[in-house]
Amino acid sequence: MKALGLVVEYNPFHNGHAFHLEKSKETIDADIVIAIMSGPFLQRGEPSLLSKWARAEMALAAGVDLVFELPYAFAPQKAEIFARGAIMALEALECDSFCFGSENGRIQPFIETYHFLQKEKEQYDALVKKYMKEGNSYPRAASFAFSGLDHAGDSLDLSKPNNILGMEYVKAALSKGFQIKPTTIKRVQAGYHDEALPENSIASATAIRKSIFESETNVDNISGYVPLSTLLVLTDYIKSYGRLHNWELYWPLLKYKILSVTAVDLRQIYEMEEGIEYRIHEAALQSSTFAGFMASIKTKRYTWTRLQRMCVHILTNTTKEEMHLLQGEPAYIRLLGMTSDGREYLRSKKKHLPIPLVSRLSSFDSPEIVPDIRAARIYAMGLSEPYQSKLMKREFEAPAIIEKKPVTR
């Protein structure tokens, strides 16, 4: 069985994701689709719109066969670490290929760029440091550094967000000499950061989430941009848990956490650097909303997403010391859901997996999973009771197997 690996967040699953899923399957003629998905907190430092269980249901209903959770140590992270953890997990699951969406749409420029940057690593790293000293964020400095190198061959625009992340996927696979092969398809229509719903049927997840919250969680207005299965899961989640998640739900918890310690104590939190803990502490005193807080701490040097990731680590009390011990490689793979075909694939591979497979949290006892447990509990705390306890209970007691057939209009 030929297995395709995807790195996803599905926040929520929309028509663009459906296009990516189908085109990726066609590209390698896949029999099985395996998704590695962020848990409660996402790569850009945001709480997911709805739980990982609900998003796994969306994935299975759309045609994914196996959904696994990317551990917290790799999920709310910069592109390099996020990509490394995800590709390691897909390699461990013996995927033949992985496919990502990119602005470029062809894999050869990524491969050529990887080899070029390896060859010019010393000069590239020096240029990155130079541009960062000038006050640029790391992504901007890296883009400037690449543009400043004299390179031939297929050009890759590393100022584009999906190209940047795709480059990290390719780097993770090639630098380790993995068996899994990288492929890419061109991202269509909606831009990564577009906030307005377009006239066509493919909108960005950002625009979809914005529309949902502007309409006070009425999902009817996004019906033209998501599969029927997504609408059903969203509607059911609101009925089951009272609401959808966003950062404002967690602002009282985050503010309490910041103000209950000193700025010096905050320095121990992962990603806290260069004295920004003082700015964060002062801004928390003055801010009444998360949006206002973020506007107060934003600087040219720190991207919005990096600051949000800092906030996630403050909220979950994740320290530099703890994270340092966890980032070598994933210590386990947690199964969230599977179809009958996915079950058969897993049976054929289960005995040979190089890392433990976790299908029920209550049966797995390891210190490496502690940050994931903590993140799941804090994510549930954004809800009021009895929904909070209901979601916490779901994390520990419910089985991972969620078999659903694809839903069509």
N, C-alpha and C positions, 0 to 999 in steps of 0.2 A: 504493500500500500504506500503510495507516494504522499508524503505529509508536507503540507505548507504551513509555515509559521507566520503569525502576525503579531505585532506589538500594538496594543490598542488601549483606549480608555473608554470609548463609547459613552460619552457624557453629554447627551445621550446618543444612542445609535441612530443615524440619520441616513438619508438617501445617498449622500456622498460616501459613507461607510459601506453601504450596500454595493455601490459601484466598485469600490476598492476591493471588496470581498470577492465579487464575481470575476472581475478582471484578473485578480491575483490567481484565482483558481484556474482560469483559462490559460494564464501565462505558463504555468508549470504542469498543467493537466493533473491537478491534485485530486487524490481520493479522500483525503482527510485534511481538515483545517483545524489548526491548534492556535489558540489565542493566549498570549500572556498579557494580563490586564492589571493596571494599577488598582490598588485597593481603595480605602476610603479617602485618602488624600492623593492628589494627582501630581503629575510631573511639574506643572506650572504653579504648584503651591496653593491649590484650592481644594476645599472639600468637594467631593463628587456630588452631583445633583441628586442622585439617589444611590442607594447602597450597592455594593459590589454584587450582591446576590441578584438584585433587580437588573443590573446591567449585564450580568451573565445570562439571565433569562432572555434579554433582548438579543444577545449574541447567538444563543442556541436557536431561538425562533427564526433568526435570519439565515441560518445555515452553517454556523460554526459548530464543530463536533466536540471540541474539548476546550474548556476555559480554565486557566490557572491564574492564581494571584501572584503578581510581582511583589516580593517582600518589601516592607516599608524601607529597609536600608537602601533600596534602589529606586523606589517610586518617586517621592517628592525630592528629586535630585536634578542637578544640572545634566545636560544632554549626554555627556560622556559616561557618567556613572549609570544613569537610567538605561542607556543603550547597552552597556556592558552586562548589566544584570539580566536584561531581557534576552539578549542573544545567547548568553550562557545557559539560560533556562531552556531555550528552544533547542540548543545543541544537545543538552542532556536528554531531551525528549525525542532525540533522533529525527528531527525534521530534516527533510531533504533540502528545502529552500525557505527563505523568508522573503517577503515582498513588502515594500513600503511605498507610500505615495510621495512624490517629489515634484517640485516645480520643473526640474530638468526632464524627468521621464525616461532617461536612458541610463543603464547601469555602468557602461564603460567609462564615462567621465568620472564617476565616483571611484572606480578602481584605479584609474590613472592618477587621480588626485591623491588617493591614499599613498601610492608608491612615490609620487613626487614629494609629498610632505615628509615621508620617511627619509628620503634622500636629503632633503633640505631642512631637517628637523632643527638643527642648531641655529640656523639663520632665522627660521620661522619663529622659534621660541623667543629669540632675542627681540624680534619685531613685536611680538605680542606684549612682552614686558614693556617695551618702549611706549606703545600706544596706551597701555594701562596706566603707566606713570603720568601720561598726559590727561588722565581723568576719564578715560573711556571704560565702559563696561567690558567684561571679557568677550561676549559675542561680537561686539563692535570692533574690539581690538584684534580679534582673530580674523575677522573679515578684512580689515585694513592690512593686516600682516600678509594674508594670502594674496591680496591684490598687489602688494608691494614686491612680491617675488617674481622673478623672470621665469615664467613657465610656458611651455608649448603644449600642443595637443588639444584635446577637447576641453573647452572652458566650462567650469562649474561655478555658478554664482553662489558663493558662501555667505551672502547677505540675506538669503531667503530662508525662512524658518524650517521648512520641510527638507530643504537641501542640507541644512546644518545638521538636523537630527539624523537624516539618512546617511550622511558622511560618518557619523558616529556609529551607526549600525554596521556599516561596511568595515570601519576600522576595528570594531569589536570582533568581527568574524575573521578578518584577514590577519590581524595581529596575533591571534591565538592559533592560527592554522586549522580552524574548525572545518569539519566536513560540510556543514550547512552552507549553501550557496546564496549570495545576495541577488535579489532582483528588484526592479522598481517599475512602477507605472506612473504616468503623468497625472498629477492632481488636476481635477477639472473644475472650472467655473469658480466657486466661492473661494475667496482668499482666507488664509488661516485666521486673520484677526478681524475679518469683516463683521460689522455689528448690525447691519441692516438685512432684513429678509429680501432676497432678490425676486425677480419675476419668474425665473426658472425654478426647477424643483430641487436644486442642490444649494443648500445654505450652509454656512459654517456653524459649528456647534456653539460658538460664541453668540451668534445672532439668534439661534434657537433658544438658548438659555435666557438671553436678554428679553426676548419676546414673551417667554413663559412668565418671568417675574414681573414684567410690566403689566401683564394681564391678570396678576394675582393668582398664578398657578392654573390658569385656564389653558388647557393644552389644545383646545380645538383650533386655535389660530395657527398652529404649526402642522396641521394635518397634511398639507401639501408638500412638506419637507422631510417627513419621516415615514417609515413603513407602518402599516396598521399595527403590527406587533409592538412597536415602540409606544404608540398611543395607548394601547391596552395596558402595557406595563406601567407607564406613567400614571394613568388614571387609577389603576389598582394600588399603586404605591401611595398616592395621595389619600385614598380611602383607608389604607391600612395603617399609615403612619402620620396622617394629619397634614403633612406638607412636604415640600422638597427642601433640599439643603443649599445654603450659600454662606458666605463668610460672615454676614451680619448676625446669623444665628449664634456664632461662636465668639463674637466680639466681647460679650460680658465675661466669658471664661478666659479669653486671651488677655483682656485688660486686667482681670484679677491676678492672673499668673505673672504678668509683667510688674504690677505694682506691689505684689506680695514679696518681692525680692529686691535686692539692690542692683544697680547697673553693673557692679562688679560681679555679682552672682550670674547675671545674664551672660557674661563673657564666657561661661562654661558651655553654653548652648552651641550646638553644632551650627557652623557657618557664620557665627558671630565674629566679626573681625574689625580691626582698625578703628575701634572706639565707637562704632555705630550703636552699641548698646546704650550709650548715654542719650543719643538722639531718640532711640526707641522709648526709653524710659520717660523722657520729657514729653514726647508726643502723646504717650498713653495718658498722662496727667491731663492734657488739654483736649483730648478727643472724645466725642460722644458716639461716633460711629466708626466702623472699620474703614469705610471709604475715606472719611476725614483723616483718620490715623495714617492711612497709606499715603495720602497726599502730603502729609506733614513730614514723612520720613524719606520720600522719594528724592534721589539725587541723580546726577548724571552718571556717576560711577556705578550705582546699583540699579539693575533692571527691576521692573515691577515684579517679575516672576521670582527673582532671587530674594527680594524682600518678603514676598508671600511665603516662600519656602522657609525662610527664617521664622516667620510667624507660626508655621506648622510645627517646627521643631520646638519653639517655645511652648506652644499649646500642649505638645506631647512630652515635654520635658526630656528631649533627646539631646544628650550631651556629646561633645566632641570625642570624649574617651569611649563612650559606648559605640558610637558610629564607626570609629576607627577599627574596632574589633570585628565589625560585621561586614565590611565592604570588600573582602577578598573575592568571594563568589557566593551565590545563593546556597544556603545550608539546607534547603528543603524546597519542595515544590508543592504548593497547596492547590488541590483540585476544588473548583467551585461548581462545575457542572459539566455534563456530557450527554451526548446522544447515544443511541445504541451502536452506531458505527464507531463513535469515540470510545465506547466501552471495550469494543473488540480490539481496537488499536492498543489501548492501554494494557489489556490483558497480555498482548503479545510482547510488550516492552517492559512490563512492570518489574519482572525479576532482574532485569539488567540495568535499571536506572542507577546512575552513579551517585545520586543523592536521594534522601528519603522522600516518599510521596505521602502527603498528608491529605486524607479525605474527611476526617472528622477531628476537630481541634481537641476535643476532650480525650482523644486517644494518643496525642502526641505531646511529649514532655521534653522540651529542650530550651535552653536559655536564648537561643537564636531567635525564637519566635516571640519573645517577650515584647519587643517594640510593636509588632503587629497586633498583639492582643491589646496593648495600651492604646494604640491608634484607633482600633475598632470601638473600644469602650468610650473614648473621648468623642469620636464621631457620633455615637448614639446619644451622647449627652446634649447634643444640639437640639434634640427633640424633647417635648414635654412628656410627662407620664400620662397614660401607661405605655406610650409608644417607645419611650426610651428603654424601658425594661424589656419590651418585646423584641427590639432590635438586638439588644445585648444577648438575650436568650438565643436568638437566631444564630448568632456567631458561634456559640459553643455546642448547641444541642442538635440542630437540624442537620440532616445528611447533606453531603455535597452534591449528590446525584440529582440533576434536574433535567429530565428528558422531555423535550418538546419538539413537535414537528414544525417546520417553517410555516409561518402565517402569511397568506397572500390576500391582496385586496379582493 
